[in-house]
Amino acid sequence: MSRAIGLVRDLIFRSKIDAVARAVGTEVVYASTIDIALARFGESPATAVFVDLSDASLPAADVAARIRAAAPNVRLIGFASHVDLKSLRSARDAGFDQTLSREEFTSRLPELLSSPK
């Protein structure tokens, strides 16, 4: 079973991600801070990390640098509200593999959860 880590605090949105993950046979574990996410890598490898860039406590450059140091080959995918263009741009600049609006992320979630890097 593939595994993803979600830096997502929104509990309702987590439940939507979990429903899709179950349907495609993927496990998603969540972390509310970058330190917890890094600890999750130590427990078991992940193929992707999803980052809610709307969360101001998760600055894109710091998240990208720390995740890449711990797991250089993981797919790093950021998403934010379509009106939050600044955080999407900063994530692209920081080296995220993909940056999507929240709507795009939701519609592409089955593909993002089931496809390898």
C-alpha positions in Angstrom: 0.0 0.0 0.0 1.3 3.4 -0.9 1.4 6.1 1.8 1.1 9.9 1.8 1.6 12.5 4.5 -0.8 15.3 4.8 0.2 18.6 6.4 -3.5 19.5 6.6 -5.2 20.9 9.8 -8.7 21.1 8.4 -10.5 18.1 9.9 -13.4 18.2 7.4 -11.0 18.4 4.5 -9.0 15.5 6.0 -12.1 13.3 6.0 -12.6 14.1 2.2 -9.0 13.1 1.6 -9.5 9.9 3.6 -12.6 8.9 1.7 -10.6 9.1 -1.6 -7.6 7.4 -0.1 -9.7 4.4 1.0 -11.2 4.1 -2.5 -7.8 3.9 -4.2 -6.1 1.8 -1.5 -3.7 4.4 -0.1 -3.0 5.4 3.5 -2.8 9.1 4.4 -1.3 10.1 7.8 -1.6 13.6 9.0 0.7 16.1 10.7 -0.1 19.6 11.9 3.5 20.7 12.0 6.6 20.1 9.9 8.3 18.4 12.9 5.5 15.9 13.2 5.6 15.2 9.4 9.3 14.6 9.6 8.7 12.1 12.5 6.2 10.3 10.3 8.9 9.7 7.7 10.9 7.9 10.3 7.9 5.6 11.0 7.4 4.6 7.4 8.3 6.0 4.0 5.8 8.0 2.1 5.5 8.6 -1.7 3.9 12.0 -1.4 3.4 14.9 0.9 0.4 17.2 0.6 0.7 20.7 2.1 -2.1 23.1 2.7 -0.4 26.3 1.8 -3.3 28.3 3.2 -1.9 27.5 6.7 0.4 30.5 7.5 2.3 28.3 10.0 3.6 26.2 7.1 5.9 28.5 5.1 6.5 26.9 1.7 10.3 27.5 1.6 10.9 26.0 5.1 8.6 23.0 4.4 10.2 22.3 1.0 13.8 22.5 2.4 13.1 20.3 5.4 11.1 17.7 3.5 13.7 17.5 0.7 16.4 17.0 3.3 14.5 14.1 4.9 13.1 12.6 1.7 14.6 14.0 -1.5 12.5 11.8 -3.8 9.1 12.3 -2.3 6.4 14.1 -4.4 5.8 17.5 -2.7 2.4 18.8 -3.6 1.0 22.1 -2.3 -2.5 23.4 -2.6 -4.3 26.6 -1.5 -7.4 28.6 -2.3 -7.4 29.9 -5.8 -7.3 33.4 -4.4 -4.1 32.7 -2.4 -1.7 33.1 -5.4 1.2 34.4 -3.3 1.5 31.1 -1.4 1.2 29.0 -4.6 3.9 31.1 -6.2 6.2 30.8 -3.2 5.7 27.0 -3.2 6.7 26.8 -6.9 9.7 29.0 -6.2 10.6 26.7 -3.2 10.7 23.6 -5.4 7.3 21.9 -4.9 6.7 19.4 -7.6 3.1 20.6 -8.0 1.1 23.5 -6.9 -2.7 23.4 -7.3 -5.7 25.3 -6.3 -7.7 23.6 -3.6 -10.4 22.8 -6.2 -7.8 21.2 -8.6 -6.3 19.3 -5.7 -9.7 17.9 -4.8 -10.6 16.9 -8.4 -7.1 15.3 -9.0 -6.8 13.6 -5.6 -7.4 10.0 -6.9 -4.6 10.5 -9.4 -2.3 12.1 -6.9 -2.8 9.3 -4.4 -2.4 6.5 -6.8 0.4 7.5 -9.1 4.0 7.2 -8.2 6.5 10.0 -8.6 
